[in-house]
Amino acid sequence: MIQQFSLHGFRWSASRTIECSESTCIIGANGSGKTHLLEAIHLASGGELQYLQAPWKEDACLEFDYMTSFGPKHFSRTRQGGKDIYQIQQKKISGIKYQENLPHRTLLVSPFDMNLLYFSPSARREYIYSII
């Protein structure tokens, strides 16, 4: 379970840290940042955004602490000089090793993706296969 999630330089101007529990809910008015938070969790979980060119600011960092049976484990993904830097327990590793060690995977279906309802059946299948 994610215990804490932090965003620095991702879309919002201010850094944010969110404490999580087993029953964390994301609630807010339209335009308050709910989708941005879900995008950040998806990126921190090794995912990519298909439709945005530059959601990161320079030196942006997404990090989370995940409770394992051995205690908390710290994961971070930082953007520096246009490149991604992945770390687990403050140790730099490759993106592939990062994804292999993640305790969870995410699938982000954004409001933009809801347009797939209007696609032809074959286009919907192709799109779903691409995000899975």
MDTraj code that builds the backbone (N, CA, C; nanometers):
import mdtraj as md
import numpy as np

residues = "MET ILE GLN GLN PHE SER LEU HIS GLY PHE ARG TRP SER ALA SER ARG THR ILE GLU CYS SER GLU SER THR CYS ILE ILE GLY ALA ASN GLY SER GLY LYS THR HIS LEU LEU GLU ALA ILE HIS LEU ALA SER GLY GLY GLU LEU GLN TYR LEU GLN ALA PRO TRP LYS GLU ASP ALA CYS LEU GLU PHE ASP TYR MET THR SER PHE GLY PRO LYS HIS PHE SER ARG THR ARG GLN GLY GLY LYS ASP ILE TYR GLN ILE GLN GLN LYS LYS ILE SER GLY ILE LYS TYR GLN GLU ASN LEU PRO HIS ARG THR LEU LEU VAL SER PRO PHE ASP MET ASN LEU LEU TYR PHE SER PRO SER ALA ARG ARG GLU TYR ILE TYR SER ILE ILE".split()
xyz = np.array([
    [0.0832, -0.1176, 0.0000],
    [0.0000, 0.0000, 0.0000],
    [0.0885, 0.1252, 0.0000],
    [0.0520, 0.2214, -0.0832],
    [0.1240, 0.3487, -0.0835],
    [0.0905, 0.4217, 0.0463],
    [0.1926, 0.4606, 0.1225],
    [0.1723, 0.5339, 0.2475],
    [0.1746, 0.6846, 0.2258],
    [0.2618, 0.7276, 0.1365],
    [0.2807, 0.8711, 0.1142],
    [0.3224, 0.8911, -0.0304],
    [0.2694, 0.9963, -0.0918],
    [0.3025, 1.0277, -0.2303],
    [0.3388, 1.1749, -0.2378],
    [0.4530, 1.2071, -0.2996],
    [0.4995, 1.3462, -0.3080],
    [0.5211, 1.3857, -0.4530],
    [0.4838, 1.5108, -0.4834],
    [0.5009, 1.5680, -0.6160],
    [0.5798, 1.6970, -0.6019],
    [0.6813, 1.7121, -0.6826],
    [0.7617, 1.8337, -0.6848],
    [0.7815, 1.8719, -0.8307],
    [0.7286, 1.9849, -0.8735],
    [0.7486, 2.0321, -1.0098],
    [0.6663, 1.9604, -1.1147],
    [0.5573, 1.9016, -1.0746],
    [0.4694, 1.8353, -1.1713],
    [0.3397, 1.9139, -1.1802],
    [0.3256, 1.9880, -1.2872],
    [0.2065, 2.0674, -1.3165],
    [0.1771, 2.1758, -1.2137],
    [0.1673, 2.1406, -1.0864],
    [0.1396, 2.2407, -0.9837],
    [0.2660, 2.3196, -0.9560],
    [0.2494, 2.4423, -0.9171],
    [0.3680, 2.5219, -0.8857],
    [0.4242, 2.4859, -0.7485],
    [0.3382, 2.4456, -0.6574],
    [0.3828, 2.4119, -0.5218],
    [0.4034, 2.2604, -0.5097],
    [0.4964, 2.2212, -0.4256],
    [0.5160, 2.0799, -0.3960],
    [0.4017, 2.0335, -0.3063],
    [0.3664, 1.9077, -0.3221],
    [0.2585, 1.8508, -0.2405],
    [0.2982, 1.7128, -0.1926],
    [0.2554, 1.6797, -0.0720],
    [0.2710, 1.5459, -0.0186],
    [0.1350, 1.5005, 0.0303],
    [0.0979, 1.3808, -0.0089],
    [-0.0329, 1.3265, 0.0250],
    [-0.0135, 1.1998, 0.1072],
    [-0.0738, 1.1971, 0.2240],
    [-0.0722, 1.0781, 0.3080],
    [-0.1842, 0.9860, 0.2609],
    [-0.1554, 0.8570, 0.2463],
    [-0.2529, 0.7623, 0.1941],
    [-0.2826, 0.6528, 0.2969],
    [-0.3999, 0.5947, 0.2827],
    [-0.4388, 0.4791, 0.3636],
    [-0.5090, 0.3804, 0.2715],
    [-0.5590, 0.2725, 0.3265],
    [-0.6281, 0.1735, 0.2448],
    [-0.7557, 0.2289, 0.1838],
    [-0.8096, 0.3351, 0.2416],
    [-0.9360, 0.3891, 0.1919],
    [-0.9235, 0.5359, 0.1500],
    [-0.8133, 0.5709, 0.0863],
    [-0.7943, 0.7083, 0.0401],
    [-0.8838, 0.7350, -0.0804],
    [-0.9549, 0.8465, -0.0770],
    [-1.0407, 0.8891, -0.1879],
    [-0.9902, 1.0227, -0.2399],
    [-1.0031, 1.0428, -0.3699],
    [-0.9646, 1.1691, -0.4321],
    [-1.0930, 1.2406, -0.4700],
    [-1.1200, 1.3504, -0.4019],
    [-1.2439, 1.4255, -0.4217],
    [-1.2083, 1.5721, -0.4427],
    [-1.2773, 1.6364, -0.5360],
    [-1.2535, 1.7787, -0.5577],
    [-1.3388, 1.8316, -0.6709],
    [-1.3452, 1.9614, -0.6786],
    [-1.4217, 2.0273, -0.7840],
    [-1.3528, 2.0082, -0.9189],
    [-1.4274, 2.0333, -1.0260],
    [-1.3680, 2.0296, -1.1591],
    [-1.2509, 2.1270, -1.1645],
    [-1.1416, 2.0819, -1.2242],
    [-1.0239, 2.1680, -1.2382],
    [-0.9380, 2.1785, -1.1136],
    [-0.9632, 2.0964, -1.0124],
    [-0.8863, 2.1069, -0.8876],
    [-0.7602, 2.0212, -0.8863],
    [-0.7390, 1.9374, -0.9884],
    [-0.6151, 1.8601, -0.9963],
    [-0.6290, 1.7111, -0.9713],
    [-0.7492, 1.6582, -0.9679],
    [-0.7672, 1.5143, -0.9431],
    [-0.6994, 1.4301, -1.0513],
    [-0.7234, 1.4641, -1.1766],
    [-0.6631, 1.3895, -1.2869],
    [-0.5117, 1.4067, -1.2878],
    [-0.4617, 1.5248, -1.2564],
    [-0.3166, 1.5464, -1.2508],
    [-0.2532, 1.4564, -1.1459],
    [-0.3195, 1.4410, -1.0321],
    [-0.2671, 1.3519, -0.9279],
    [-0.2626, 1.2085, -0.9790],
    [-0.3676, 1.1630, -1.0455],
    [-0.3687, 1.0265, -1.0994],
    [-0.2613, 1.0090, -1.2067],
    [-0.2393, 1.1122, -1.2891],
    [-0.1321, 1.1067, -1.3886],
    [0.0038, 1.0946, -1.3202],
    [0.0242, 1.1681, -1.2127],
    [0.1514, 1.1636, -1.1398],
    [0.1746, 1.0248, -1.0794],
    [0.0711, 0.9659, -1.0219],
    [0.0838, 0.8307, -0.9656],
    [0.1182, 0.7322, -1.0768],
    [0.0545, 0.7485, -1.1916],
    [0.0821, 0.6602, -1.3058],
    [0.2274, 0.6746, -1.3523],
    [0.2769, 0.7975, -1.3623],
    [0.4159, 0.8197, -1.4029],
    [0.5135, 0.7639, -1.2997],
    [0.4854, 0.7856, -1.1719],
    [0.5724, 0.7334, -1.0659],
    [0.5729, 0.5813, -1.0650],
    [0.4667, 0.5225, -1.1187],
    [0.4544, 0.3769, -1.1247],
    [0.5100, 0.3197, -1.2545],
    [0.5932, 0.3978, -1.3225],
    [0.6612, 0.3499, -1.4423],
    [0.5835, 0.3684, -1.5709],
    [0.4648, 0.4270, -1.5644],
    [0.3837, 0.4468, -1.6834],
    [0.4257, 0.5694, -1.7626],
    [0.3630, 0.5855, -1.8752],
    [0.3851, 0.7017, -1.9614],
    [0.2494, 0.7623, -1.9938],
    [0.2495, 0.8896, -2.0279],
    [0.1272, 0.9563, -2.0711],
    [0.1294, 0.9629, -2.2229],
    [0.0252, 0.9133, -2.2849],
    [0.0203, 0.9037, -2.4301],
    [-0.0093, 1.0368, -2.4981],
    [-0.0757, 1.1279, -2.4293],
    [-0.1306, 1.2449, -2.4962],
    [-0.0714, 1.3772, -2.4524],
    [0.0210, 1.3784, -2.3583],
    [0.0799, 1.5043, -2.3121],
    [0.2272, 1.5085, -2.3491],
    [0.2718, 1.6219, -2.3969],
    [0.4111, 1.6357, -2.4373],
    [0.5032, 1.6730, -2.3223],
    [0.4600, 1.7612, -2.2322],
    [0.5518, 1.8109, -2.1292],
    [0.4810, 1.8329, -1.9954],
    [0.4380, 1.7254, -1.9274],
    [0.3746, 1.7461, -1.7975],
    [0.4744, 1.7776, -1.6871],
    [0.6018, 1.7515, -1.7119],
    [0.7055, 1.7700, -1.6122],
    [0.7688, 1.9081, -1.6261],
    [0.8036, 1.9674, -1.5144],
    [0.8926, 2.0831, -1.5151],
    [1.0349, 2.0279, -1.4988],
    [1.1326, 2.1092, -1.5317],
    [1.2712, 2.0651, -1.5132],
    [1.2961, 2.0373, -1.3657],
    [1.3666, 1.9314, -1.3350],
    [1.3974, 1.8858, -1.1989],
    [1.2725, 1.8425, -1.1222],
    [1.1691, 1.7999, -1.1940],
    [1.0483, 1.7496, -1.1277],
    [1.0777, 1.6135, -1.0657],
    [1.0090, 1.5846, -0.9567],
    [1.0286, 1.4573, -0.8875],
    [0.8935, 1.4046, -0.8392],
    [0.8687, 1.2774, -0.8650],
    [0.7527, 1.2065, -0.8134],
    [0.8069, 1.0934, -0.7279],
    [0.7592, 1.0838, -0.6058],
    [0.8114, 0.9789, -0.5180],
    [0.7017, 0.9262, -0.4267],
    [0.7190, 0.7996, -0.3887],
    [0.6225, 0.7419, -0.2964],
    [0.6904, 0.6398, -0.2070],
    [0.6322, 0.6235, -0.0889],
    [0.6748, 0.5216, 0.0062],
    [0.5698, 0.4122, 0.0057],
    [0.6162, 0.2900, -0.0106],
    [0.5275, 0.1746, -0.0187],
    [0.5590, 0.0817, 0.0972],
    [0.4582, 0.0418, 0.1721],
    [0.4784, -0.0477, 0.2859],
    [0.4873, -0.1920, 0.2360],
    [0.5987, -0.2559, 0.2640],
    [0.6176, -0.3969, 0.2298],
    [0.6205, -0.4776, 0.3594],
    [0.6305, -0.6079, 0.3469],
    [0.6386, -0.6922, 0.4668],
    [0.7694, -0.6692, 0.5424],
    [0.8691, -0.6057, 0.4772],
    [0.9968, -0.5751, 0.5406],
    [1.0062, -0.4310, 0.5874],
    [0.8997, -0.3545, 0.5722],
    [0.9002, -0.2138, 0.6096],
    [0.8812, -0.1256, 0.4870],
    [0.8893, 0.0066, 0.5053],
    [0.8661, 0.0973, 0.3922],
    [0.9799, 0.0935, 0.2904],
    [0.9429, 0.1079, 0.1646],
    [1.0387, 0.1130, 0.0554],
    [1.0118, 0.2419, -0.0211],
    [1.1178, 0.3166, -0.0536],
    [1.1055, 0.4474, -0.1173],
    [1.1371, 0.4374, -0.2666],
    [1.0445, 0.4847, -0.3508],
    [1.0591, 0.4862, -0.4955],
    [1.0553, 0.6304, -0.5435],
    [1.1384, 0.6647, -0.6427],
    [1.1307, 0.7999, -0.6986],
    [1.1653, 0.7981, -0.8475],
    [1.0998, 0.8882, -0.9186],
    [1.1264, 0.9111, -1.0604],
    [1.1437, 1.0614, -1.0768],
    [1.2611, 1.1023, -1.1232],
    [1.2961, 1.2436, -1.1354],
    [1.3287, 1.2744, -1.2804],
    [1.2888, 1.3917, -1.3247],
    [1.3211, 1.4374, -1.4607],
    [1.4306, 1.5426, -1.4493],
    [1.5475, 1.5145, -1.5068],
    [1.6590, 1.6099, -1.5065],
    [1.7207, 1.6126, -1.6458],
    [1.7303, 1.7330, -1.7015],
    [1.7894, 1.7479, -1.8341],
    [1.7155, 1.6701, -1.9416],
    [1.5839, 1.6557, -1.9250],
    [1.5036, 1.5828, -2.0230],
    [1.5124, 1.4321, -2.0112],
    [1.5833, 1.3817, -1.9105],
    [1.5974, 1.2376, -1.8909],
    [1.5348, 1.1965, -1.7585],
    [1.4881, 1.0732, -1.7520],
    [1.4306, 1.0203, -1.6292],
    [1.5373, 0.9496, -1.5470],
    [1.5355, 0.9764, -1.4171],
    [1.6254, 0.9104, -1.3225],
    [1.5371, 0.8319, -1.2259],
    [1.5606, 0.7031, -1.2174],
    [1.4811, 0.6151, -1.1321],
    [1.5643, 0.5746, -1.0109],
    [1.5012, 0.5737, -0.8946],
    [1.5711, 0.5339, -0.7719],
    [1.4783, 0.4510, -0.6833],
    [1.5382, 0.3544, -0.6171],
    [1.4710, 0.2797, -0.5099],
    [1.5639, 0.2858, -0.3898],
    [1.5092, 0.3315, -0.2767],
    [1.5874, 0.3500, -0.1544],
    [1.7086, 0.4405, -0.1814],
    [1.6895, 0.5471, -0.2602],
    [1.7909, 0.6454, -0.2967],
    [1.9060, 0.5861, -0.3774],
    [1.8873, 0.4678, -0.4359],
    [1.9895, 0.4069, -0.5208],
    [1.9431, 0.4158, -0.6656],
    [2.0256, 0.4775, -0.7503],
    [1.9930, 0.4968, -0.8908],
    [1.9945, 0.3621, -0.9630],
    [1.8873, 0.3364, -1.0414],
    [1.8769, 0.2118, -1.1169],
    [1.8190, 0.2424, -1.2551],
    [1.8179, 0.1427, -1.3417],
    [1.7615, 0.1607, -1.4765],
    [1.6086, 0.1619, -1.4685],
    [1.5466, 0.2156, -1.5717],
    [1.4009, 0.2179, -1.5781],
    [1.3413, 0.0776, -1.5774],
    [1.4095, -0.0165, -1.6414],
    [1.3603, -0.1548, -1.6454],
    [1.3658, -0.2164, -1.5063],
    [1.4762, -0.1975, -1.4347],
    [1.4876, -0.2504, -1.2972],
    [1.3843, -0.1855, -1.2056],
    [1.3612, -0.0564, -1.2266],
    [1.2596, 0.0157, -1.1485],
    [1.1240, -0.0513, -1.1665],
    [1.0856, -0.0743, -1.2919],
    [0.9559, -0.1355, -1.3182],
    [0.9481, -0.2776, -1.2648],
    [1.0575, -0.3511, -1.2728],
    [1.0591, -0.4884, -1.2208],
    [1.0374, -0.4926, -1.0702],
    [1.0830, -0.3888, -0.9993],
    [1.0737, -0.3863, -0.8529],
    [0.9502, -0.3140, -0.7993],
    [0.8706, -0.2557, -0.8869],
    [0.7503, -0.1865, -0.8398],
    [0.6532, -0.2849, -0.7753],
    [0.5930, -0.2463, -0.6649],
    [0.4989, -0.3360, -0.5968],
    [0.3604, -0.3355, -0.6608],
    [0.3390, -0.2505, -0.7609],
    [0.2080, -0.2404, -0.8251],
    [0.2251, -0.1895, -0.9681],
    [0.1229, -0.2033, -1.0466],
    [0.1174, -0.1472, -1.1807],
    [-0.0067, -0.0590, -1.1886],
    [-0.0065, 0.0350, -1.2801],
    [-0.1229, 0.1213, -1.2973],
    [-0.1641, 0.1221, -1.4432],
    [-0.2904, 0.1489, -1.4643],
    [-0.3458, 0.1719, -1.5966],
    [-0.4267, 0.2994, -1.5849],
    [-0.3880, 0.4016, -1.6582],
    [-0.4547, 0.5311, -1.6508],
    [-0.5511, 0.5454, -1.7677],
    [-0.6779, 0.5597, -1.7367],
    [-0.7792, 0.5916, -1.8369],
    [-0.8263, 0.7317, -1.8012],
    [-0.7830, 0.8283, -1.8801],
    [-0.8084, 0.9684, -1.8500],
    [-0.9377, 1.0152, -1.9161],
    [-0.9824, 1.1356, -1.8827],
    [-1.0990, 1.1908, -1.9534],
    [-1.0771, 1.1959, -2.1046],
    [-0.9546, 1.2218, -2.1475],
    [-0.9227, 1.2224, -2.2905],
    [-0.9489, 1.0848, -2.3522],
    [-0.9122, 0.9789, -2.2780],
    [-0.9289, 0.8428, -2.3286],
    [-1.0746, 0.8023, -2.3432],
    [-1.1634, 0.8713, -2.2746],
    [-1.3043, 0.8365, -2.2840],
    [-1.3584, 0.8583, -2.4247],
    [-1.2849, 0.9310, -2.5083],
    [-1.3251, 0.9473, -2.6475],
    [-1.3266, 0.8144, -2.7222],
    [-1.2609, 0.7127, -2.6681],
    [-1.2585, 0.5841, -2.7349],
    [-1.3987, 0.5255, -2.7509],
    [-1.4942, 0.5730, -2.6730],
    [-1.6319, 0.5264, -2.6885],
    [-1.6860, 0.5583, -2.8266],
    [-1.6300, 0.6587, -2.8918],
    [-1.6775, 0.6996, -3.0232],
    [-1.5984, 0.6359, -3.1373],
    [-1.4938, 0.5604, -3.1049],
    [-1.4132, 0.4955, -3.2073],
    [-1.4857, 0.3722, -3.2606],
    [-1.4394, 0.3237, -3.3739],
    [-1.4921, 0.1970, -3.4264],
    [-1.4443, 0.0839, -3.3360],
    [-1.5129, -0.0327, -3.3377],
    [-1.4696, -0.1449, -3.2525],
    [-1.3230, -0.1835, -3.2726],
    [-1.2760, -0.1864, -3.3976],
    [-1.1361, -0.2249, -3.4213],
    [-1.0403, -0.1197, -3.3655],
    [-1.0746, 0.0092, -3.3768],
    [-0.9902, 0.1159, -3.3215],
    [-0.9889, 0.1090, -3.1695],
    [-1.1024, 0.0775, -3.1075],
    [-1.1068, 0.0630, -2.9607],
    [-1.0169, -0.0509, -2.9164],
    [-1.0250, -0.1658, -2.9856],
    [-0.9407, -0.2811, -2.9502],
    [-0.7937, -0.2463, -2.9621],
    [-0.7565, -0.1819, -3.0728],
    [-0.6165, -0.1446, -3.0957],
    [-0.5674, -0.0491, -2.9851],
    [-0.6504, 0.0457, -2.9499],
    [-0.6127, 0.1423, -2.8449],
    [-0.5967, 0.0713, -2.7099],
    [-0.6916, -0.0131, -2.6739],
    [-0.6845, -0.0839, -2.5454],
    [-0.5620, -0.1734, -2.5402],
    [-0.5309, -0.2423, -2.6491],
    [-0.4102, -0.3256, -2.6536],
    [-0.2857, -0.2406, -2.6327],
    [-0.2837, -0.1200, -2.6891],
    [-0.1652, -0.0351, -2.6782],
    [-0.1418, 0.0128, -2.5348],
    [-0.2494, 0.0353, -2.4574],
    [-0.2283, 0.0837, -2.3208],
    [-0.2077, -0.0300, -2.2210],
    [-0.2476, -0.1501, -2.2594],
    [-0.2259, -0.2655, -2.1712],
    [-0.0865, -0.3177, -2.1924],
])
top = md.Topology()
chain = top.add_chain()
for i, resn in enumerate(residues, 1):
    res = top.add_residue(resn, chain, resSeq=i)
    for name in ("N", "CA", "C"):
        top.add_atom(name, md.element.get_by_symbol(name[0]), res)
traj = md.Trajectory(xyz[None], top)
